Amino acid sequence: MVIILAIITCVIAAVILFVIGVKLKNKVVKLVALAPVILGILIFVANGFYTQDIGEVIVVKNWDGAIVTSTEDPGLHTKMPWQSTISYDTRNMLINFYGDSEYQYNGGAASGPDVTINDKSGASADIDIQVVYSLDPSAAIDLYANYGTQTN
C-alpha cells in the first residue's frame, strides 16, 4: 500500500511541475518534472519481482489479503507491486521430543521435552519421539488460508 501511495505522490508532483513548466515556458522545470515519474517507474518495477529458492513454495496475496496464486518453481518471478509474498519451506524438517529439553524452534527444527505415556495397566513411561516431515507444495494456498505463515 505504501508503494502505491509513493507512486501516486510522484505522479501528482510530476503533473504539478509539468504544468508549472508549461506556464513558465521553462525547459528545466519540465525536465525536473520527469524525475518523479522516473522515480515512480523505478519503484513500480523494483517491487514487481521476487526470487524463489529450491525447496520453497511462495503464496502471492493482494494487499487486501486475497490469495492470488502460488508458485513451486525456483527462480525469478513477477508480481504486481501491491502484492506480497509468503514463503513456505518444503524441505524435510525435524521435530524432537527428548529428555529434559525445553521447547524451542530453530528454523525448520523444533524440540521439546520427552513425552510421558500411561499404558493400560497404569504404568507410566517417558519416551523420546523424533518426527521428520515436509510440507506438500500443492497445499500451500490451503496452509496460508487456514494457518497463516509457517511459523504461526
FIGU-391889 format. One record per residue: x, y, z of N, C-alpha, C in turn; residue in one letter. Coordinates in nm, 3 decimals. Each point is the difference from the previous one (the first is absolute). Layout:
# FIGU-391889
<<X,Y,Z>,<X,Y,Z>,<X,Y,Z>,'A'>
...
***
This chain:
# FIGU-391889
<<0.083,-0.119,0.000>,<-0.083,0.119,0.000>,<0.087,0.125,0.000>,'M'>
<<0.111,-0.002,0.072>,<0.091,0.114,0.005>,<0.059,0.027,-0.137>,'V'>
<<0.024,-0.106,-0.075>,<0.058,0.014,-0.134>,<-0.098,0.072,-0.092>,'I'>
<<-0.127,-0.036,0.009>,<-0.101,0.064,-0.084>,<-0.009,0.148,0.034>,'I'>
<<0.001,0.033,0.128>,<-0.005,0.141,0.041>,<0.123,0.076,-0.049>,'L'>
<<0.117,-0.062,0.004>,<0.122,0.064,-0.049>,<-0.009,0.027,-0.150>,'A'>
<<-0.052,-0.095,-0.075>,<-0.014,0.017,-0.145>,<-0.100,0.111,-0.031>,'I'>
<<-0.114,0.002,0.070>,<-0.100,0.104,-0.022>,<0.057,0.137,0.033>,'I'>
<<0.075,0.009,0.110>,<0.063,0.127,0.038>,<0.097,0.046,-0.107>,'T'>
<<0.080,-0.091,-0.054>,<0.095,0.035,-0.106>,<-0.071,0.050,-0.124>,'C'>
<<-0.108,-0.065,-0.037>,<-0.074,0.042,-0.120>,<-0.064,0.137,0.021>,'V'>
<<-0.058,0.023,0.116>,<-0.061,0.132,0.028>,<0.106,0.110,-0.001>,'I'>
<<0.115,-0.027,0.061>,<0.108,0.098,0.000>,<0.048,0.027,-0.142>,'A'>
<<0.008,-0.103,-0.082>,<0.045,0.017,-0.138>,<-0.099,0.084,-0.080>,'A'>
<<-0.128,-0.025,0.019>,<-0.101,0.077,-0.073>,<0.005,0.147,0.041>,'V'>
<<0.011,0.026,0.130>,<0.007,0.139,0.048>,<0.123,0.070,-0.057>,'I'>
<<0.116,-0.067,0.007>,<0.121,0.061,-0.055>,<-0.009,0.020,-0.150>,'L'>
<<-0.060,-0.093,-0.071>,<-0.013,0.014,-0.145>,<-0.090,0.118,-0.036>,'F'>
<<-0.111,0.016,0.071>,<-0.091,0.113,-0.025>,<0.072,0.132,0.027>,'V'>
<<0.075,0.004,0.109>,<0.076,0.122,0.030>,<0.103,0.027,-0.110>,'I'>
<<0.067,-0.105,-0.047>,<0.098,0.016,-0.107>,<-0.061,0.047,-0.129>,'G'>
<<-0.120,-0.047,-0.033>,<-0.068,0.043,-0.122>,<-0.039,0.147,0.011>,'V'>
<<-0.055,0.039,0.116>,<-0.043,0.139,0.017>,<0.117,0.096,-0.003>,'K'>
<<0.113,-0.042,0.057>,<0.118,0.086,0.002>,<0.086,-0.016,-0.124>,'L'>
<<-0.034,-0.095,-0.084>,<0.078,-0.033,-0.120>,<0.146,-0.027,0.036>,'K'>
<<0.016,-0.079,0.106>,<0.133,-0.029,0.052>,<0.031,-0.148,-0.023>,'N'>
<<0.103,-0.028,-0.079>,<0.036,-0.138,-0.030>,<0.059,-0.071,0.121>,'K'>
<<0.070,0.073,0.086>,<0.061,-0.061,0.117>,<-0.109,-0.056,0.093>,'V'>
<<-0.107,0.076,0.021>,<-0.108,-0.046,0.087>,<-0.068,-0.121,-0.062>,'V'>
<<-0.015,0.000,-0.132>,<-0.059,-0.116,-0.067>,<0.087,-0.125,0.020>,'K'>
<<0.134,0.018,-0.009>,<0.089,-0.113,0.022>,<-0.003,-0.048,0.145>,'L'>
<<-0.009,0.095,0.093>,<-0.010,-0.037,0.142>,<-0.129,-0.076,0.025>,'V'>
<<-0.104,0.031,-0.077>,<-0.128,-0.071,0.015>,<0.013,-0.147,-0.037>,'A'>
<<0.098,-0.033,-0.082>,<0.020,-0.139,-0.037>,<0.060,-0.082,0.115>,'L'>
<<0.071,0.063,0.092>,<0.065,-0.073,0.109>,<-0.099,-0.080,0.085>,'A'>
<<-0.113,0.060,0.045>,<-0.095,-0.082,0.077>,<-0.062,-0.112,-0.082>,'P'>
<<-0.019,0.023,-0.130>,<-0.056,-0.105,-0.086>,<0.099,-0.117,-0.009>,'V'>
<<0.126,0.032,-0.022>,<0.102,-0.104,-0.007>,<0.013,-0.072,0.134>,'I'>
<<-0.004,0.074,0.110>,<0.005,-0.060,0.133>,<-0.119,-0.094,0.022>,'L'>
<<-0.119,0.044,-0.040>,<-0.119,-0.083,0.013>,<0.011,-0.128,-0.081>,'G'>
<<0.052,0.011,-0.121>,<0.018,-0.119,-0.085>,<0.101,-0.096,0.062>,'I'>
<<0.111,0.054,0.053>,<0.101,-0.084,0.064>,<-0.057,-0.072,0.123>,'L'>
<<-0.078,0.070,0.081>,<-0.062,-0.063,0.118>,<-0.096,-0.110,-0.045>,'I'>
<<-0.078,0.028,-0.103>,<-0.096,-0.097,-0.052>,<0.072,-0.126,-0.050>,'F'>
<<0.105,0.018,-0.077>,<0.073,-0.113,-0.058>,<0.075,-0.077,0.109>,'V'>
<<0.065,0.071,0.092>,<0.079,-0.067,0.104>,<-0.085,-0.088,0.090>,'A'>
<<-0.125,0.034,0.021>,<-0.087,-0.078,0.086>,<-0.084,-0.101,-0.076>,'N'>
<<0.031,-0.020,-0.126>,<-0.076,-0.094,-0.081>,<0.067,-0.135,-0.018>,'G'>
<<0.110,-0.024,0.072>,<0.074,-0.126,-0.015>,<0.022,-0.064,0.137>,'F'>
<<0.010,-0.132,0.001>,<0.043,-0.073,0.119>,<0.074,-0.125,-0.043>,'Y'>
<<0.090,-0.047,0.087>,<0.076,-0.121,-0.029>,<-0.051,-0.114,0.087>,'T'>
<<0.015,-0.119,-0.053>,<-0.045,-0.119,0.070>,<0.111,-0.104,-0.004>,'Q'>
<<0.031,-0.056,0.116>,<0.106,-0.098,0.014>,<-0.052,-0.141,-0.026>,'D'>
<<0.090,-0.093,-0.023>,<-0.037,-0.141,-0.012>,<-0.049,-0.047,0.136>,'I'>
<<-0.107,-0.078,0.004>,<-0.055,-0.048,0.126>,<-0.087,0.102,0.069>,'G'>
<<-0.055,0.091,-0.076>,<-0.083,0.107,0.055>,<-0.124,0.014,-0.087>,'E'>
<<-0.111,0.033,0.060>,<-0.121,0.033,-0.075>,<-0.044,0.138,0.047>,'V'>
<<-0.044,0.082,-0.094>,<-0.038,0.138,0.029>,<-0.149,0.018,-0.026>,'I'>
<<-0.070,0.060,0.095>,<-0.140,0.040,-0.018>,<-0.001,0.150,-0.022>,'V'>
<<-0.064,0.044,-0.107>,<-0.010,0.143,-0.032>,<-0.139,0.046,0.038>,'V'>
<<-0.007,0.112,0.076>,<-0.130,0.053,0.042>,<-0.008,0.149,-0.028>,'K'>
<<-0.120,0.048,-0.021>,<-0.025,0.142,-0.020>,<0.008,0.075,0.131>,'N'>
<<0.000,0.134,-0.007>,<0.009,0.082,0.122>,<-0.121,-0.021,0.090>,'W'>
<<-0.113,-0.046,-0.055>,<-0.120,-0.023,0.081>,<-0.005,-0.141,0.059>,'D'>
<<0.103,-0.081,-0.024>,<0.007,-0.135,0.056>,<-0.051,-0.109,-0.093>,'G'>
<<-0.056,0.036,-0.114>,<-0.048,-0.100,-0.094>,<0.118,-0.074,-0.064>,'A'>
<<-0.010,-0.133,-0.003>,<0.107,-0.081,-0.056>,<-0.008,0.003,-0.152>,'I'>
<<0.113,0.029,-0.064>,<0.005,0.010,-0.146>,<0.045,-0.132,-0.061>,'V'>
<<0.114,-0.051,0.045>,<0.056,-0.122,-0.057>,<0.107,-0.055,0.093>,'T'>
<<0.053,-0.115,-0.038>,<0.119,-0.053,0.067>,<0.093,-0.056,-0.106>,'S'>
<<0.130,0.004,0.027>,<0.099,-0.053,-0.094>,<0.092,-0.097,0.073>,'T'>
<<0.039,-0.106,-0.072>,<0.090,-0.101,0.054>,<0.135,0.001,-0.071>,'E'>
<<0.009,0.068,-0.114>,<0.121,-0.002,-0.082>,<0.102,0.101,0.051>,'D'>
<<0.127,-0.042,0.019>,<0.102,0.095,0.043>,<0.035,0.098,-0.111>,'P'>
<<0.049,0.117,0.039>,<0.044,0.099,-0.097>,<-0.061,0.136,0.026>,'G'>
<<0.007,0.086,-0.100>,<-0.051,0.136,0.006>,<-0.143,0.002,-0.051>,'L'>
<<-0.090,0.060,0.075>,<-0.141,0.007,-0.037>,<-0.048,0.144,0.008>,'H'>
<<-0.113,0.028,-0.064>,<-0.057,0.134,0.004>,<-0.130,0.001,0.079>,'T'>
<<-0.030,0.117,0.052>,<-0.126,0.025,0.070>,<-0.031,0.148,-0.015>,'K'>
<<-0.118,0.040,0.035>,<-0.035,0.141,0.000>,<0.060,0.065,0.126>,'M'>
<<0.038,0.126,-0.007>,<0.064,0.065,0.116>,<-0.085,0.001,0.127>,'P'>
<<-0.131,-0.006,-0.012>,<-0.086,0.004,0.118>,<-0.022,-0.139,0.059>,'W'>
<<0.059,-0.101,-0.061>,<-0.013,-0.136,0.051>,<0.120,-0.034,0.089>,'Q'>
<<-0.024,-0.089,0.097>,<0.109,-0.044,0.088>,<0.014,-0.151,-0.010>,'S'>
<<0.112,-0.052,0.048>,<0.028,-0.142,-0.009>,<0.017,-0.061,0.139>,'T'>
<<-0.045,-0.123,0.015>,<0.017,-0.078,0.122>,<0.074,-0.126,-0.040>,'I'>
<<0.109,-0.029,0.067>,<0.085,-0.113,-0.035>,<-0.022,-0.117,0.095>,'S'>
<<-0.006,-0.120,-0.058>,<-0.008,-0.124,0.078>,<0.117,-0.089,-0.041>,'Y'>
<<0.069,-0.054,0.099>,<0.112,-0.090,-0.024>,<-0.055,-0.142,-0.016>,'D'>
<<0.029,-0.063,-0.113>,<-0.051,-0.135,-0.025>,<0.108,-0.108,0.016>,'T'>
<<0.116,0.041,0.050>,<0.106,-0.098,0.026>,<-0.040,-0.084,0.121>,'R'>
<<0.069,-0.113,0.020>,<-0.026,-0.083,0.117>,<0.031,0.077,0.128>,'N'>
<<-0.090,-0.008,0.096>,<0.015,0.068,0.128>,<-0.001,-0.106,0.110>,'M'>
<<0.040,0.041,0.119>,<0.018,-0.095,0.109>,<-0.066,0.053,0.127>,'L'>
<<-0.072,-0.088,0.069>,<-0.055,0.031,0.133>,<0.051,-0.107,0.096>,'I'>
<<0.061,0.045,0.109>,<0.054,-0.091,0.102>,<-0.067,0.026,0.134>,'N'>
<<-0.040,-0.103,0.068>,<-0.045,0.007,0.138>,<0.087,-0.098,0.078>,'F'>
<<0.092,0.050,0.080>,<0.093,-0.088,0.069>,<0.050,0.062,0.131>,'Y'>
<<0.032,-0.086,0.094>,<0.064,0.039,0.126>,<-0.067,0.115,0.072>,'G'>
<<0.081,0.081,0.061>,<-0.048,0.114,0.079>,<0.010,0.131,-0.077>,'D'>
<<0.001,-0.005,-0.132>,<0.016,0.121,-0.079>,<-0.126,0.087,0.009>,'S'>
<<0.020,0.129,-0.021>,<-0.109,0.096,-0.004>,<-0.047,0.015,-0.145>,'E'>
<<-0.122,0.047,-0.019>,<-0.050,0.018,-0.136>,<0.074,0.114,-0.066>,'Y'>
<<0.047,-0.023,-0.123>,<0.065,0.105,-0.079>,<-0.021,-0.026,-0.149>,'Q'>
<<0.008,0.106,-0.078>,<-0.019,-0.010,-0.145>,<0.114,0.073,-0.068>,'Y'>
<<0.077,-0.071,-0.083>,<0.111,0.058,-0.076>,<-0.024,-0.027,-0.147>,'N'>
<<-0.053,0.097,-0.071>,<-0.025,-0.019,-0.143>,<-0.096,-0.113,-0.024>,'G'>
<<0.047,-0.111,-0.056>,<-0.087,-0.112,-0.031>,<0.002,-0.109,0.105>,'G'>
<<0.075,0.018,0.108>,<0.010,-0.105,0.102>,<-0.063,0.047,0.131>,'A'>
<<-0.080,-0.086,0.059>,<-0.060,0.031,0.129>,<0.037,-0.111,0.097>,'A'>
<<0.012,0.036,0.127>,<0.028,-0.102,0.100>,<-0.075,0.034,0.128>,'S'>
<<-0.025,-0.102,0.080>,<-0.072,0.018,0.125>,<0.032,-0.114,0.095>,'G'>
<<-0.058,0.002,0.118>,<0.029,-0.105,0.099>,<-0.059,-0.134,-0.043>,'P'>
<<0.053,-0.106,0.063>,<-0.050,-0.134,-0.033>,<-0.148,-0.012,0.034>,'D'>
<<-0.064,-0.101,-0.057>,<-0.144,-0.020,0.015>,<-0.023,-0.111,0.102>,'V'>
<<-0.088,0.026,0.097>,<-0.034,-0.101,0.100>,<-0.129,-0.067,-0.044>,'T'>
<<0.002,-0.134,0.000>,<-0.119,-0.076,-0.037>,<-0.039,-0.094,0.113>,'I'>
<<-0.124,-0.037,0.003>,<-0.051,-0.100,0.095>,<-0.054,-0.116,-0.080>,'N'>
<<0.038,-0.122,0.040>,<-0.053,-0.116,-0.071>,<-0.130,-0.046,0.066>,'D'>
<<-0.054,-0.106,-0.052>,<-0.129,-0.052,0.044>,<0.000,-0.037,0.149>,'K'>
<<0.114,-0.048,0.050>,<0.005,-0.042,0.141>,<0.029,0.117,0.094>,'S'>
<<0.023,0.120,-0.054>,<0.024,0.117,0.084>,<0.147,0.034,0.017>,'G'>
<<0.089,-0.080,-0.055>,<0.143,0.031,0.010>,<0.032,0.115,-0.095>,'A'>
<<0.088,0.090,0.045>,<0.036,0.113,-0.085>,<0.143,-0.017,-0.049>,'S'>
<<0.025,0.060,-0.114>,<0.134,-0.005,-0.059>,<0.025,0.131,-0.074>,'A'>
<<0.125,0.043,0.001>,<0.042,0.117,-0.077>,<0.061,-0.050,-0.129>,'D'>
<<-0.051,0.050,-0.113>,<0.053,-0.044,-0.129>,<0.052,0.120,-0.078>,'I'>
<<0.101,-0.027,-0.080>,<0.053,0.101,-0.091>,<-0.062,-0.023,-0.137>,'D'>
<<-0.037,0.110,-0.064>,<-0.063,-0.008,-0.132>,<0.076,0.090,-0.097>,'I'>
<<0.021,-0.050,-0.120>,<0.060,0.081,-0.106>,<-0.086,-0.016,-0.125>,'Q'>
<<-0.043,0.113,-0.057>,<-0.086,-0.001,-0.118>,<0.069,0.080,-0.110>,'V'>
<<0.011,-0.059,-0.118>,<0.050,0.070,-0.117>,<-0.121,0.025,-0.090>,'V'>
<<-0.020,0.126,-0.040>,<-0.117,0.033,-0.081>,<0.037,0.105,-0.105>,'Y'>
<<-0.085,0.015,-0.098>,<0.014,0.108,-0.098>,<-0.139,0.043,-0.044>,'S'>
<<-0.010,0.125,-0.043>,<-0.128,0.054,-0.046>,<-0.023,-0.038,-0.146>,'L'>
<<-0.125,-0.028,-0.033>,<-0.037,-0.029,-0.138>,<-0.012,0.133,-0.076>,'D'>
<<0.083,0.023,-0.102>,<-0.003,0.128,-0.071>,<-0.136,0.033,-0.060>,'P'>
<<-0.075,-0.100,-0.042>,<-0.129,0.027,-0.063>,<-0.105,0.045,0.102>,'S'>
<<0.030,-0.013,0.128>,<-0.094,0.041,0.106>,<0.032,0.137,0.058>,'A'>
<<0.090,0.075,-0.063>,<0.044,0.128,0.056>,<-0.114,0.101,0.016>,'A'>
<<-0.089,0.007,-0.097>,<-0.111,0.096,0.009>,<-0.091,-0.037,0.116>,'I'>
<<-0.030,-0.128,0.017>,<-0.082,-0.044,0.113>,<0.071,0.025,0.133>,'D'>
<<0.131,-0.024,0.004>,<0.076,0.027,0.123>,<-0.009,0.147,0.039>,'L'>
<<0.017,0.089,-0.098>,<-0.009,0.144,0.031>,<-0.142,0.036,0.042>,'Y'>
<<-0.101,-0.050,-0.072>,<-0.138,0.034,0.032>,<-0.041,-0.048,0.139>,'A'>
<<0.051,-0.115,0.042>,<-0.041,-0.057,0.129>,<0.092,0.037,0.117>,'N'>
<<0.130,0.020,-0.027>,<0.095,0.016,0.111>,<0.086,0.126,-0.008>,'Y'>
<<-0.001,0.072,-0.111>,<0.085,0.117,-0.013>,<0.142,-0.040,-0.039>,'G'>
<<0.098,0.061,0.062>,<0.139,-0.028,-0.036>,<0.046,-0.131,0.060>,'T'>
<<0.115,-0.047,-0.043>,<0.050,-0.129,0.045>,<0.041,0.002,0.148>,'Q'>
<<0.039,0.113,0.052>,<0.046,0.007,0.138>,<-0.110,0.026,0.100>,'T'>
<<-0.125,0.012,-0.043>,<-0.111,0.022,0.094>,<-0.023,-0.121,0.087>,'N'>
***
